[in-house]
Amino acid sequence: MAEGNGVYRLIRANGDTLRTFICECYAFGVAEYMETVAQLGHLNAVIINSAWCGYSPDARRHCRDDNVGLFRIGEFMGALHSDEYWAYLTDQEAKYFGERGWL
């Protein structure tokens, strides 16, 4: 269900609803996340929907610490069926986070 301004409410098979922002930001960082939440309110997930765009590791960590998922579209599809969808990491991210003591 569309709310507007790129925000959608996605109802998962388990019955919970994820308030999700779909973005085409070229480089999504912590500042962009904070600005987005200030403008749109609480979010459960942010999806970067372009193959040319991405997010910083710091933004991913910041969102993850807030129990908010920050994903590229393929990552979001992988995380959707997990109760702790916001904690989903690719193998590469898990290695990166682990090396820095972020897990």
Secondary structure, DSSP 8 states (H G I E B T S, - for coil): -EEETTEEEEE-TTS-EEEEEEE--SEE-HHHHHHHHHHH---SEEEE--TT-EE-HHHHHHHHHTT-EEEEHHHHHHHTTSTTGGG---HHHHHHHHHTT--
